[in-house]
């Protein structure tokens, strides 16, 4: 009932506004303001033509001024393909944009109101109908074809030599897990998640593949010119892995792992040199509104050489040892080197 009442009020408001507008128009005619209205139409026609010219110049200027300066060249192999698809899309739509906008503004100027001209009634033309149906259909088919091709390339099986990184989004940060020497990520179960108990990823410790997995937060390290497969998930709500510099993007869905793979082609150091920005970092952003802290959900991606990556990974302790310090060889070594009780040292036996 309330909805119908609101709709009725809006409808009544529209009718009142329409009637006021029509009444104002009739009053203007009766007062002899017809000439002023026609003069205003002529001015508007000229302004529309000027807007067309200035607008096209502005589009060209902005393109030349900002081209390649926001994100720079793509830093991954798939990024090159995505940019190519973008340029093809822009090329096709730009042709349509030029034709339609020039026609729109030129017709407004050339065929403005005139007492010496009668409007031509042109109800139908089969040839035009076919042209403006077939050409857009062909153009859209090409665009969709490119999109499907690149989509399957990005989401296809990663190369066998690709490194694997698990990426998990949470409110409001990122978690990463790397397999150890075995190259296999251990199994996990969401009910096992216990950050205070040393198991933030929910790893199943009975799985031997988990014993050498490395867990880190907020900073993902990748190897330049080496394919990487991202296994993506989320702990709470839907997030989205956004890698703008690599032109990659994939949803992070709770309970439904998604994947994508790419090959980084430029190290962080190379990008700092190319951009002239000593503070440049690759950014991992959440591209899905996920709550009040969404704006701060930002991670860092470090692309480095294989040697640098190996050194970084070697400096990290497997999460299994963090959760089970009694299994840590370094802890055992410290215990073994501790002073022994006097009785044990003298090998004294009781009665």
C-alpha positions as CSV (number, residue, x, y, z in Angstrom):
1,X,0.0,0.0,0.0
2,X,2.8,2.4,0.9
3,X,4.6,1.6,-2.4
4,X,1.4,2.4,-4.4
5,X,1.0,5.7,-2.5
6,X,4.6,6.7,-3.3
7,X,4.1,5.9,-7.0
8,X,0.9,7.9,-7.1
9,X,2.6,10.9,-5.5
10,X,5.5,10.7,-8.0
11,X,3.1,10.4,-10.9
12,X,1.0,13.3,-9.7
13,X,4.2,15.4,-9.3
14,X,5.3,14.6,-12.9
15,X,1.9,15.6,-14.3
16,X,1.8,18.8,-12.4
17,X,5.4,19.7,-13.6
18,X,4.4,18.8,-17.2
19,X,1.3,21.0,-17.1
20,X,3.2,23.9,-15.6
21,X,5.8,23.7,-18.4
22,X,3.1,23.6,-21.1
23,X,1.3,26.6,-19.5
24,X,4.6,28.6,-19.4
25,X,5.2,27.9,-23.0
26,X,1.7,29.1,-24.0
27,X,2.1,32.2,-21.9
28,X,5.4,32.9,-23.6
29,X,3.8,32.7,-27.0
30,X,0.9,35.0,-26.0
31,X,3.4,37.6,-24.7
32,X,5.2,37.7,-28.0
33,X,8.3,35.8,-26.8
34,X,8.4,33.5,-29.8
35,X,11.1,35.5,-31.5
36,X,13.3,35.3,-28.4
37,X,12.8,31.5,-28.3
38,X,13.9,31.1,-31.9
39,X,17.0,33.2,-31.3
40,X,17.8,31.1,-28.3
41,X,17.5,28.0,-30.5
42,X,20.0,29.5,-33.0
43,X,22.5,30.2,-30.2
44,X,22.1,26.7,-28.8
45,X,22.7,25.2,-32.3
46,X,26.0,27.2,-32.6
47,X,27.0,26.3,-29.1
48,X,26.5,22.6,-29.8
49,X,28.7,22.8,-32.9
50,X,31.4,24.6,-30.9
51,X,31.1,22.0,-28.1
52,X,31.7,19.2,-30.7
53,X,34.9,20.8,-32.0
54,X,36.3,21.8,-28.6
55,X,35.3,18.4,-27.1
56,X,37.1,16.4,-29.8
57,X,40.2,18.5,-29.3
58,X,39.9,17.9,-25.6
59,X,39.6,14.1,-26.1
60,X,42.8,14.1,-28.3
61,X,44.7,16.3,-25.8
62,X,43.8,14.2,-22.8
63,X,44.8,11.0,-24.6
64,X,48.2,12.4,-25.6
65,X,48.8,13.9,-22.2
66,X,47.9,10.9,-20.1
67,X,48.6,7.9,-22.4
68,X,50.7,5.4,-20.6
69,X,51.3,7.6,-17.6
70,X,48.8,6.3,-15.1
71,X,49.8,2.6,-14.9
72,X,52.6,2.5,-17.4
73,X,53.2,-0.4,-19.7
74,X,51.9,-3.8,-18.6
75,X,54.3,-5.8,-16.4
76,X,53.1,-9.3,-17.4
77,X,52.7,-11.4,-20.5
78,X,48.9,-11.5,-20.1
79,X,48.9,-7.8,-19.5
80,X,50.1,-7.2,-23.1
81,X,47.2,-9.2,-24.4
82,X,44.7,-7.4,-22.2
83,X,46.0,-4.0,-23.3
84,X,45.8,-5.2,-26.9
85,X,42.2,-6.2,-26.4
86,X,41.5,-2.8,-24.8
87,X,43.0,-0.9,-27.8
88,X,41.0,-3.0,-30.3
89,X,37.8,-2.2,-28.3
90,X,38.7,1.5,-28.1
91,X,39.5,1.5,-31.8
92,X,36.1,0.1,-32.8
93,X,34.1,2.2,-30.4
94,X,36.0,5.3,-31.3
95,X,34.9,5.0,-34.9
96,X,31.3,4.6,-33.8
97,X,31.8,7.5,-31.3
98,X,33.1,9.9,-34.0
99,X,30.3,9.0,-36.5
100,X,27.4,9.3,-34.1
101,X,28.6,12.3,-32.2
102,X,29.5,14.3,-35.3
103,X,26.2,13.4,-36.8
104,X,24.3,14.3,-33.6
105,X,25.8,17.8,-33.1
106,X,26.0,18.7,-36.8
107,X,22.3,17.8,-37.2
108,X,21.4,19.9,-34.2
109,X,23.2,22.8,-35.8
110,X,22.2,22.4,-39.4
111,X,18.6,21.4,-38.9
112,X,17.6,23.8,-36.2
113,X,14.1,25.2,-36.1
114,X,13.2,27.3,-39.2
115,X,10.0,28.7,-40.5
116,X,11.2,28.2,-44.1
117,X,11.7,24.4,-43.7
118,X,9.2,21.7,-43.2
119,X,10.2,18.5,-41.4
120,X,10.6,15.5,-43.7
121,X,8.7,12.4,-42.6
122,X,11.0,9.4,-43.0
123,X,9.3,6.4,-41.2
124,X,11.2,3.4,-42.4
125,X,14.1,2.0,-44.5
126,X,14.9,-1.7,-44.7
127,X,18.5,-1.1,-46.0
128,X,19.4,1.1,-43.0
129,X,17.9,-1.3,-40.6
130,X,20.0,-4.1,-42.0
131,X,23.2,-1.9,-41.9
132,X,22.9,-0.7,-38.3
133,X,22.0,-4.3,-37.2
134,X,24.6,-6.3,-39.1
135,X,27.6,-4.0,-38.5
136,X,27.2,-3.8,-34.7
137,X,26.6,-7.5,-34.6
138,X,29.9,-8.2,-36.4
139,X,31.8,-5.7,-34.2
140,X,30.4,-7.2,-31.0
141,X,31.2,-10.7,-32.2
142,X,34.8,-9.7,-32.8
143,X,35.0,-8.1,-29.3
144,X,33.4,-11.1,-27.6
145,X,35.7,-13.4,-29.5
146,X,38.8,-11.6,-28.3
147,X,37.4,-11.5,-24.8
148,X,36.7,-15.2,-24.7
149,X,40.1,-16.1,-26.2
150,X,42.0,-14.1,-23.6
151,X,39.8,-15.2,-20.7
152,X,40.4,-18.9,-21.4
153,X,44.1,-18.1,-21.8
154,X,44.3,-16.4,-18.4
155,X,42.2,-19.1,-16.6
156,X,43.6,-22.1,-18.4
157,X,46.0,-24.6,-16.8
158,X,49.3,-22.9,-15.8
159,X,52.5,-24.3,-17.2
160,X,54.0,-27.2,-15.3
161,X,57.0,-25.2,-14.1
162,X,54.8,-22.5,-12.6
163,X,55.3,-21.6,-9.0
164,X,52.1,-21.7,-6.8
165,X,51.0,-19.1,-4.4
166,X,47.9,-19.2,-2.3
167,X,46.2,-15.8,-1.9
168,X,43.5,-15.4,0.7
169,X,41.5,-12.2,1.4
170,X,40.1,-11.2,4.7
171,X,38.7,-8.1,6.3
172,X,40.9,-6.1,5.7
173,X,44.2,-7.6,4.5
174,X,45.8,-10.4,2.5
175,X,47.4,-13.7,3.4
176,X,49.9,-15.7,1.3
177,X,51.1,-19.3,1.5
178,X,54.0,-20.8,-0.4
179,X,54.8,-24.5,-0.8
180,X,58.2,-25.6,0.5
181,X,60.7,-27.8,-1.3
182,X,58.0,-30.4,-2.1
183,X,56.3,-27.8,-4.3
184,X,52.9,-28.8,-2.9
185,X,50.5,-26.7,-0.8
186,X,49.2,-28.7,2.1
187,X,45.5,-29.3,2.8
188,X,43.6,-27.0,5.0
189,X,40.2,-26.8,6.7
190,X,38.4,-23.7,7.7
191,X,37.5,-25.0,11.1
192,X,41.2,-25.3,11.8
193,X,41.8,-21.6,11.5
194,X,43.4,-20.4,14.8
195,X,45.5,-17.3,14.5
196,X,46.4,-17.3,18.2
197,X,47.4,-20.9,18.0
198,X,49.8,-20.4,15.1
199,X,47.5,-21.7,12.4
200,X,45.9,-18.6,10.6
201,X,45.5,-20.4,7.3
202,X,43.7,-23.4,8.9
203,X,46.3,-26.0,7.7
204,X,45.8,-29.7,8.5
205,X,49.0,-30.6,10.4
206,X,48.6,-34.3,9.8
207,X,49.2,-33.6,6.1
208,X,53.1,-33.9,5.6
209,X,52.8,-31.4,2.7
210,X,52.0,-28.7,5.3
211,X,55.2,-29.1,7.2
212,X,57.3,-26.9,4.9
213,X,54.6,-24.4,3.8
214,X,55.5,-20.7,4.5
215,X,52.8,-18.3,5.6
216,X,53.2,-14.5,5.2
217,X,50.9,-11.5,5.3
218,X,50.5,-8.3,3.2
219,X,53.6,-8.9,0.9
220,X,53.7,-11.4,-2.0
221,X,57.0,-12.2,-3.6
222,X,57.2,-13.4,-7.2
223,X,60.0,-14.3,-9.6
224,X,60.5,-12.3,-12.8
225,X,60.0,-14.2,-16.1
226,X,58.6,-17.2,-14.2
227,X,54.9,-18.2,-14.5
228,X,53.0,-18.1,-11.2
229,X,49.6,-19.7,-10.5
230,X,47.5,-17.9,-7.9
231,X,45.1,-20.1,-5.9
232,X,42.6,-17.5,-4.6
233,X,40.1,-17.7,-1.7
234,X,38.5,-15.6,1.1
235,X,37.8,-16.1,4.7
236,X,34.7,-13.9,5.3
237,X,33.1,-12.0,2.4
238,X,33.7,-11.7,-1.3
239,X,37.0,-9.9,-2.1
240,X,38.8,-9.4,-5.4
241,X,42.4,-9.7,-6.2
242,X,43.3,-6.6,-8.3
243,X,46.7,-6.5,-9.9
244,X,46.5,-3.3,-12.0
245,X,50.1,-3.2,-13.2
246,X,49.8,-6.8,-14.4
247,X,46.3,-6.2,-15.8
248,X,44.9,-9.1,-13.8
249,X,41.8,-9.4,-11.7
250,X,39.9,-12.3,-10.1
251,X,37.2,-12.7,-7.4
252,X,38.1,-14.2,-4.1
253,X,35.1,-16.1,-2.9
254,X,34.7,-17.9,0.5
255,X,34.5,-21.7,0.0
256,X,35.1,-21.5,-3.8
257,X,38.7,-21.3,-4.8
258,X,39.5,-19.5,-8.1
259,X,42.7,-19.5,-10.0
260,X,44.6,-17.4,-12.6
261,X,48.1,-17.4,-13.8
262,X,50.5,-15.0,-15.5
263,X,54.3,-14.3,-15.9
264,X,55.8,-11.1,-14.4
265,X,58.1,-9.5,-16.9
266,X,59.6,-6.7,-14.9
267,X,61.1,-6.6,-11.5
268,X,60.2,-4.0,-9.0
269,X,63.7,-2.4,-9.5
270,X,63.1,-2.2,-13.2
271,X,59.8,-0.5,-12.7
272,X,61.4,2.0,-10.4
273,X,63.9,2.9,-13.0
274,X,61.3,3.1,-15.8
275,X,58.9,5.3,-13.8
276,X,61.6,7.4,-12.2
277,X,59.9,6.7,-8.9
278,X,62.2,5.3,-6.2
279,X,59.2,4.4,-4.0
280,X,57.3,2.5,-6.7
281,X,55.7,-0.8,-5.6
282,X,53.4,-3.2,-7.3
283,X,50.0,-3.0,-5.6
284,X,47.5,-5.7,-4.8
285,X,44.2,-4.1,-4.2
286,X,40.8,-5.4,-3.3
287,X,38.5,-4.5,-6.2
288,X,35.3,-5.5,-4.6
289,X,33.5,-3.4,-1.9
290,X,33.9,-5.6,1.2
291,X,33.1,-3.4,4.2
292,X,34.1,-0.3,6.1
293,X,37.8,-0.9,5.8
294,X,37.8,-1.7,2.1
295,X,39.8,1.4,1.2
296,X,42.8,0.2,3.3
297,X,42.9,-3.4,2.0
298,X,46.1,-3.1,0.1
299,X,49.0,-5.5,-0.3
300,X,52.4,-5.2,-1.9
301,X,53.8,-7.4,-4.6
302,X,57.6,-7.7,-4.9
303,X,59.0,-9.0,-8.2
304,X,62.6,-10.1,-8.0
305,X,65.2,-12.5,-9.4
306,X,65.2,-16.2,-8.6
307,X,68.2,-15.8,-6.3
308,X,66.6,-12.9,-4.4
309,X,63.4,-14.9,-4.1
310,X,65.2,-18.0,-2.9
311,X,67.0,-16.0,-0.2
312,X,63.8,-14.4,0.9
313,X,62.0,-17.7,1.2
314,X,64.9,-19.3,3.0
315,X,64.7,-16.6,5.6
316,X,61.1,-17.6,6.4
317,X,60.2,-20.3,8.9
318,X,57.6,-22.8,7.9
319,X,54.3,-22.2,9.7
320,X,54.3,-25.8,11.0
321,X,57.4,-25.0,13.1
322,X,55.8,-21.7,14.4
323,X,52.8,-23.7,15.5
324,X,54.9,-26.5,16.9
325,X,58.1,-25.0,18.4
326,X,59.0,-28.4,20.0
327,X,59.5,-29.7,16.4
328,X,61.8,-26.9,15.5
329,X,65.4,-28.2,15.2
330,X,66.8,-24.8,16.2
331,X,64.8,-25.0,19.5
332,X,66.0,-28.5,20.1
333,X,69.6,-27.5,19.5
334,X,69.3,-24.7,22.1
335,X,67.8,-27.2,24.6
336,X,70.6,-29.6,24.0
337,X,73.2,-27.0,24.6
338,X,71.7,-25.8,27.9
339,X,73.6,-26.7,31.2
340,X,72.7,-30.1,32.5
341,X,71.7,-30.8,36.1
342,X,74.6,-31.5,38.4
343,X,73.3,-35.0,39.3
344,X,73.1,-35.9,35.6
345,X,76.5,-34.5,34.9
346,X,78.1,-36.6,37.7
347,X,76.1,-39.6,36.7
348,X,74.9,-40.0,40.3
349,X,72.4,-42.7,40.8
350,X,70.0,-42.9,43.7
351,X,69.9,-45.8,46.2
